[in-house]
Amino acid sequence: MTEQTTASVLFQTAYESRYTWDENFPGYSADVQLVQTAEVYTGTIRINSDLSVEVTGVADEQVEEGIYTQLRDIVTHRKRSSFEQSHGKHEFTLGETDSTGAVEVLVKGDSMGSSYKIRGKEICQVSRMMGRMAFVIDTHKSFDTGSGYIASRYDAVFRNSKTNEISSILKFEDTYEKFGDYYLMTKQVVQEHLDGNPSITEFSYSNIKLLKPAVV
């Protein structure tokens, strides 16, 4: 096996081991509560079967936008697409193996200069650069749903790609529960460390109901 083939197989195995929603995903609705410092906001959300997102009833427009962005991130990670669709044009090479046994996989042909670390059958690090912003996401804990893994505790470090100066550190802790055939997020706690001042934002989802599939 050539190095490129080995790197490609390693990454493809980890990519296909992630938990994603299948083509029968009906969508769901829920009540949302966002707590930030002393402020509490509530509203309703809906992720449709086509993975479009709706957020309504939140008193503050900026908070509503923040909830929408968070749900779009969830959809990005749960959306199922084949390895060929997502990475068919990329070439992979092996980098170094770190002290934990995680193997670096470098990507050629990716506009964001992506690289990954694979431990076992899981992607445990994502590194990307977009213009002046670079970020590294490290997964510290995940759980096995029986049909793929979900990252449950992870950090994101954002830097200025020119100066390498850290601009922000986010620490995430996610909770998922099973509803029908699908695992859905019920809580996310985000600690943001900006200029040495930590702040905590907590998203909670309740009254979760799967939507009825459309009758064809």
Short mmCIF file of the C-alpha atoms (twelve columns), coordinates in Angstrom:
data_MODEL
# 
_entry.id   MODEL 
# 
loop_
_atom_site.group_PDB 
_atom_site.id 
_atom_site.type_symbol 
_atom_site.label_atom_id 
_atom_site.label_alt_id 
_atom_site.label_comp_id 
_atom_site.label_asym_id 
_atom_site.label_seq_id 
_atom_site.Cartn_x 
_atom_site.Cartn_y 
_atom_site.Cartn_z 
_atom_site.pdbx_PDB_model_num 
ATOM 1   C CA . MET A 1   0.000   0.000  0.000  1 
ATOM 2   C CA . THR A 2   1.380   3.409  -0.908 1 
ATOM 3   C CA . GLU A 3   1.503   6.141  1.710  1 
ATOM 4   C CA . GLN A 4   -1.252  8.075  -0.080 1 
ATOM 5   C CA . THR A 5   -3.524  4.995  -0.157 1 
ATOM 6   C CA . THR A 6   -2.831  4.260  3.516  1 
ATOM 7   C CA . ALA A 7   -3.606  7.867  4.497  1 
ATOM 8   C CA . SER A 8   -6.753  7.887  2.344  1 
ATOM 9   C CA . VAL A 9   -8.053  4.602  3.813  1 
ATOM 10  C CA . LEU A 10  -7.276  5.771  7.355  1 
ATOM 11  C CA . PHE A 11  -9.149  9.045  6.866  1 
ATOM 12  C CA . GLN A 12  -12.063 7.470  4.967  1 
ATOM 13  C CA . THR A 13  -12.585 4.894  7.733  1 
ATOM 14  C CA . ALA A 14  -12.710 7.657  10.373 1 
ATOM 15  C CA . TYR A 15  -14.925 9.864  8.185  1 
ATOM 16  C CA . GLU A 16  -17.432 7.030  7.672  1 
ATOM 17  C CA . SER A 17  -17.387 6.135  11.390 1 
ATOM 18  C CA . ARG A 18  -19.040 9.450  12.360 1 
ATOM 19  C CA . TYR A 19  -22.688 9.402  13.428 1 
ATOM 20  C CA . THR A 20  -24.915 11.009 10.794 1 
ATOM 21  C CA . TRP A 21  -28.655 11.134 10.180 1 
ATOM 22  C CA . ASP A 22  -29.869 8.838  7.397  1 
ATOM 23  C CA . GLU A 23  -32.033 9.686  4.388  1 
ATOM 24  C CA . ASN A 24  -35.232 8.946  6.366  1 
ATOM 25  C CA . PHE A 25  -34.500 11.648 8.970  1 
ATOM 26  C CA . PRO A 26  -37.896 13.339 9.503  1 
ATOM 27  C CA . GLY A 27  -36.656 16.495 11.243 1 
ATOM 28  C CA . TYR A 28  -37.744 17.656 14.683 1 
ATOM 29  C CA . SER A 29  -39.063 20.585 16.689 1 
ATOM 30  C CA . ALA A 30  -38.100 21.678 20.204 1 
ATOM 31  C CA . ASP A 31  -38.247 24.449 22.754 1 
ATOM 32  C CA . VAL A 32  -34.920 26.214 23.281 1 
ATOM 33  C CA . GLN A 33  -33.552 28.054 26.278 1 
ATOM 34  C CA . LEU A 34  -30.300 30.018 26.122 1 
ATOM 35  C CA . VAL A 35  -28.658 31.153 29.354 1 
ATOM 36  C CA . GLN A 36  -25.755 33.611 29.237 1 
ATOM 37  C CA . THR A 37  -24.516 35.150 32.498 1 
ATOM 38  C CA . ALA A 38  -27.718 36.444 34.155 1 
ATOM 39  C CA . GLU A 39  -29.797 36.579 30.978 1 
ATOM 40  C CA . VAL A 40  -32.265 33.891 29.876 1 
ATOM 41  C CA . TYR A 41  -33.858 33.686 26.422 1 
ATOM 42  C CA . THR A 42  -36.457 31.205 25.163 1 
ATOM 43  C CA . GLY A 43  -37.944 30.320 21.807 1 
ATOM 44  C CA . THR A 44  -38.757 27.414 19.511 1 
ATOM 45  C CA . ILE A 45  -36.652 25.689 16.873 1 
ATOM 46  C CA . ARG A 46  -37.265 23.362 14.004 1 
ATOM 47  C CA . ILE A 47  -34.864 21.351 11.882 1 
ATOM 48  C CA . ASN A 48  -36.742 20.127 8.832  1 
ATOM 49  C CA . SER A 49  -36.240 16.875 6.952  1 
ATOM 50  C CA . ASP A 50  -34.311 18.805 4.273  1 
ATOM 51  C CA . LEU A 51  -32.027 20.019 7.131  1 
ATOM 52  C CA . SER A 52  -33.162 23.641 6.839  1 
ATOM 53  C CA . VAL A 53  -33.275 25.431 10.210 1 
ATOM 54  C CA . GLU A 54  -35.934 27.696 11.732 1 
ATOM 55  C CA . VAL A 55  -35.693 29.655 14.996 1 
ATOM 56  C CA . THR A 56  -38.697 31.681 16.197 1 
ATOM 57  C CA . GLY A 57  -39.951 33.539 19.233 1 
ATOM 58  C CA . VAL A 58  -36.596 34.696 20.646 1 
ATOM 59  C CA . ALA A 59  -36.839 38.241 22.040 1 
ATOM 60  C CA . ASP A 60  -33.331 39.297 20.992 1 
ATOM 61  C CA . GLU A 61  -32.451 39.172 17.286 1 
ATOM 62  C CA . GLN A 62  -28.723 38.647 17.925 1 
ATOM 63  C CA . VAL A 63  -29.412 35.751 20.322 1 
ATOM 64  C CA . GLU A 64  -31.811 34.239 17.780 1 
ATOM 65  C CA . GLU A 65  -29.036 34.433 15.176 1 
ATOM 66  C CA . GLY A 66  -26.644 32.738 17.626 1 
ATOM 67  C CA . ILE A 67  -29.076 29.843 18.134 1 
ATOM 68  C CA . TYR A 68  -29.545 29.558 14.361 1 
ATOM 69  C CA . THR A 69  -25.756 29.405 13.848 1 
ATOM 70  C CA . GLN A 70  -25.400 26.723 16.511 1 
ATOM 71  C CA . LEU A 71  -28.121 24.602 14.889 1 
ATOM 72  C CA . ARG A 72  -26.503 25.017 11.465 1 
ATOM 73  C CA . ASP A 73  -23.290 23.638 12.996 1 
ATOM 74  C CA . ILE A 74  -25.215 20.633 14.323 1 
ATOM 75  C CA . VAL A 75  -26.700 20.021 10.864 1 
ATOM 76  C CA . THR A 76  -23.238 20.281 9.240  1 
ATOM 77  C CA . HIS A 77  -21.931 17.483 11.464 1 
ATOM 78  C CA . ARG A 78  -25.025 15.247 11.243 1 
ATOM 79  C CA . LYS A 79  -25.607 15.655 7.489  1 
ATOM 80  C CA . ARG A 80  -24.742 12.495 5.612  1 
ATOM 81  C CA . SER A 81  -22.643 12.758 2.457  1 
ATOM 82  C CA . SER A 82  -20.444 10.135 0.861  1 
ATOM 83  C CA . PHE A 83  -16.685 10.228 1.193  1 
ATOM 84  C CA . GLU A 84  -16.476 10.561 -2.595 1 
ATOM 85  C CA . GLN A 85  -18.756 13.635 -2.570 1 
ATOM 86  C CA . SER A 86  -16.842 15.384 0.208  1 
ATOM 87  C CA . HIS A 87  -13.248 14.323 -0.400 1 
ATOM 88  C CA . GLY A 88  -13.088 12.553 -3.769 1 
ATOM 89  C CA . LYS A 89  -10.860 15.279 -5.281 1 
ATOM 90  C CA . HIS A 90  -8.421  15.424 -2.368 1 
ATOM 91  C CA . GLU A 91  -5.121  13.643 -1.923 1 
ATOM 92  C CA . PHE A 92  -3.994  12.468 1.517  1 
ATOM 93  C CA . THR A 93  -0.543  11.912 2.943  1 
ATOM 94  C CA . LEU A 94  0.575   10.723 6.357  1 
ATOM 95  C CA . GLY A 95  2.191   13.163 8.781  1 
ATOM 96  C CA . GLU A 96  3.624   12.431 12.202 1 
ATOM 97  C CA . THR A 97  2.228   10.225 14.954 1 
ATOM 98  C CA . ASP A 98  1.963   12.052 18.283 1 
ATOM 99  C CA . SER A 99  2.582   10.734 21.801 1 
ATOM 100 C CA . THR A 100 -1.073  9.620  22.144 1 
ATOM 101 C CA . GLY A 101 -0.880  7.480  19.000 1 
ATOM 102 C CA . ALA A 102 -2.912  9.920  16.880 1 
ATOM 103 C CA . VAL A 103 -1.765  9.943  13.238 1 
ATOM 104 C CA . GLU A 104 -1.676  13.195 11.283 1 
ATOM 105 C CA . VAL A 105 -3.285  13.145 7.823  1 
ATOM 106 C CA . LEU A 106 -2.450  16.048 5.491  1 
ATOM 107 C CA . VAL A 107 -4.849  17.073 2.713  1 
ATOM 108 C CA . LYS A 108 -3.784  18.257 -0.731 1 
ATOM 109 C CA . GLY A 109 -6.301  19.975 -3.005 1 
ATOM 110 C CA . ASP A 110 -8.274  21.512 -0.139 1 
ATOM 111 C CA . SER A 111 -8.687  25.301 -0.331 1 
ATOM 112 C CA . MET A 112 -8.518  25.655 3.466  1 
ATOM 113 C CA . GLY A 113 -5.204  23.870 4.014  1 
ATOM 114 C CA . SER A 114 -6.895  21.233 6.156  1 
ATOM 115 C CA . SER A 115 -5.144  18.585 8.176  1 
ATOM 116 C CA . TYR A 116 -6.531  16.008 10.574 1 
ATOM 117 C CA . LYS A 117 -5.452  13.662 13.328 1 
ATOM 118 C CA . ILE A 118 -6.914  10.163 13.495 1 
ATOM 119 C CA . ARG A 119 -6.936  8.048  16.638 1 
ATOM 120 C CA . GLY A 120 -8.322  4.561  16.131 1 
ATOM 121 C CA . LYS A 121 -11.324 5.077  13.881 1 
ATOM 122 C CA . GLU A 122 -12.098 8.625  15.000 1 
ATOM 123 C CA . ILE A 123 -11.098 12.078 13.777 1 
ATOM 124 C CA . CYS A 124 -9.704  13.646 16.963 1 
ATOM 125 C CA . GLN A 125 -8.329  16.885 15.480 1 
ATOM 126 C CA . VAL A 126 -9.278  19.228 12.628 1 
ATOM 127 C CA . SER A 127 -6.974  22.071 11.591 1 
ATOM 128 C CA . ARG A 128 -7.948  24.671 8.979  1 
ATOM 129 C CA . MET A 129 -6.939  28.087 7.714  1 
ATOM 130 C CA . MET A 130 -9.331  30.592 6.158  1 
ATOM 131 C CA . GLY A 131 -7.613  33.810 5.190  1 
ATOM 132 C CA . ARG A 132 -6.407  35.560 8.354  1 
ATOM 133 C CA . MET A 133 -8.170  33.068 10.616 1 
ATOM 134 C CA . ALA A 134 -6.792  29.652 11.536 1 
ATOM 135 C CA . PHE A 135 -8.394  27.218 13.935 1 
ATOM 136 C CA . VAL A 136 -7.718  23.844 15.524 1 
ATOM 137 C CA . ILE A 137 -10.485 21.688 17.016 1 
ATOM 138 C CA . ASP A 138 -9.418  18.923 19.400 1 
ATOM 139 C CA . THR A 139 -11.888 16.245 20.513 1 
ATOM 140 C CA . HIS A 140 -11.268 14.990 24.052 1 
ATOM 141 C CA . LYS A 141 -14.294 12.757 24.498 1 
ATOM 142 C CA . SER A 142 -16.857 11.081 22.271 1 
ATOM 143 C CA . PHE A 143 -19.503 8.416  22.634 1 
ATOM 144 C CA . ASP A 144 -20.472 5.494  20.432 1 
ATOM 145 C CA . THR A 145 -24.127 5.459  19.369 1 
ATOM 146 C CA . GLY A 146 -23.803 1.952  17.925 1 
ATOM 147 C CA . SER A 147 -24.053 3.460  14.437 1 
ATOM 148 C CA . GLY A 148 -21.231 6.002  14.623 1 
ATOM 149 C CA . TYR A 149 -19.464 8.232  17.103 1 
ATOM 150 C CA . ILE A 150 -20.389 11.753 18.247 1 
ATOM 151 C CA . ALA A 151 -17.871 14.178 19.742 1 
ATOM 152 C CA . SER A 152 -19.135 15.227 23.185 1 
ATOM 153 C CA . ARG A 153 -16.272 17.284 24.629 1 
ATOM 154 C CA . TYR A 154 -13.992 19.344 22.396 1 
ATOM 155 C CA . ASP A 155 -12.073 22.627 22.224 1 
ATOM 156 C CA . ALA A 156 -11.641 25.118 19.385 1 
ATOM 157 C CA . VAL A 157 -8.650  27.485 19.356 1 
ATOM 158 C CA . PHE A 158 -8.775  30.406 16.907 1 
ATOM 159 C CA . ARG A 159 -5.579  32.245 15.876 1 
ATOM 160 C CA . ASN A 160 -4.509  35.044 13.594 1 
ATOM 161 C CA . SER A 161 -2.821  33.088 10.796 1 
ATOM 162 C CA . LYS A 162 -0.306  35.891 10.187 1 
ATOM 163 C CA . THR A 163 0.830   36.525 13.776 1 
ATOM 164 C CA . ASN A 164 -0.178  33.149 15.321 1 
ATOM 165 C CA . GLU A 165 -1.773  35.144 18.153 1 
ATOM 166 C CA . ILE A 166 -4.718  33.400 19.855 1 
ATOM 167 C CA . SER A 167 -7.938  35.383 19.397 1 
ATOM 168 C CA . SER A 168 -10.396 33.067 21.122 1 
ATOM 169 C CA . ILE A 169 -10.696 29.672 22.836 1 
ATOM 170 C CA . LEU A 170 -14.032 27.842 22.957 1 
ATOM 171 C CA . LYS A 171 -14.652 24.737 25.086 1 
ATOM 172 C CA . PHE A 172 -17.735 22.662 24.250 1 
ATOM 173 C CA . GLU A 173 -19.619 19.986 26.156 1 
ATOM 174 C CA . ASP A 174 -22.525 18.399 24.268 1 
ATOM 175 C CA . THR A 175 -25.274 16.062 25.460 1 
ATOM 176 C CA . TYR A 176 -27.283 13.899 23.067 1 
ATOM 177 C CA . GLU A 177 -30.284 11.661 23.683 1 
ATOM 178 C CA . LYS A 178 -32.085 9.193  21.439 1 
ATOM 179 C CA . PHE A 179 -35.537 10.082 20.108 1 
ATOM 180 C CA . GLY A 180 -37.073 7.356  17.975 1 
ATOM 181 C CA . ASP A 181 -34.222 6.196  15.737 1 
ATOM 182 C CA . TYR A 182 -32.149 9.390  16.020 1 
ATOM 183 C CA . TYR A 183 -29.705 10.973 18.427 1 
ATOM 184 C CA . LEU A 184 -30.470 14.671 18.937 1 
ATOM 185 C CA . MET A 185 -28.708 17.343 20.999 1 
ATOM 186 C CA . THR A 186 -30.446 18.209 24.267 1 
ATOM 187 C CA . LYS A 187 -27.770 20.477 25.742 1 
ATOM 188 C CA . GLN A 188 -24.597 22.336 24.832 1 
ATOM 189 C CA . VAL A 189 -22.417 24.270 27.246 1 
ATOM 190 C CA . VAL A 190 -19.903 26.630 25.629 1 
ATOM 191 C CA . GLN A 191 -17.116 28.298 27.600 1 
ATOM 192 C CA . GLU A 192 -15.503 31.143 25.711 1 
ATOM 193 C CA . HIS A 193 -12.136 32.484 26.824 1 
ATOM 194 C CA . LEU A 194 -11.600 35.847 25.164 1 
ATOM 195 C CA . ASP A 195 -8.752  38.096 26.348 1 
ATOM 196 C CA . GLY A 196 -8.572  36.057 29.545 1 
ATOM 197 C CA . ASN A 197 -12.229 36.696 30.428 1 
ATOM 198 C CA . PRO A 198 -14.299 33.491 30.448 1 
ATOM 199 C CA . SER A 199 -18.028 33.515 29.678 1 
ATOM 200 C CA . ILE A 200 -20.453 30.578 29.621 1 
ATOM 201 C CA . THR A 201 -23.383 30.097 27.250 1 
ATOM 202 C CA . GLU A 202 -25.775 27.200 27.785 1 
ATOM 203 C CA . PHE A 203 -28.191 25.940 25.115 1 
ATOM 204 C CA . SER A 204 -30.937 23.588 26.354 1 
ATOM 205 C CA . TYR A 205 -33.487 21.815 24.138 1 
ATOM 206 C CA . SER A 206 -36.690 20.323 25.581 1 
ATOM 207 C CA . ASN A 207 -40.090 19.104 24.396 1 
ATOM 208 C CA . ILE A 208 -38.276 17.506 21.465 1 
ATOM 209 C CA . LYS A 209 -40.614 15.922 18.909 1 
ATOM 210 C CA . LEU A 210 -39.733 14.182 15.669 1 
ATOM 211 C CA . LEU A 211 -41.722 15.564 12.752 1 
ATOM 212 C CA . LYS A 212 -44.034 13.285 10.842 1 
ATOM 213 C CA . PRO A 213 -42.600 12.295 7.465  1 
ATOM 214 C CA . ALA A 214 -44.355 13.981 4.559  1 
ATOM 215 C CA . VAL A 215 -46.888 11.731 2.821  1 
ATOM 216 C CA . VAL A 216 -45.829 11.216 -0.788 1 
# 
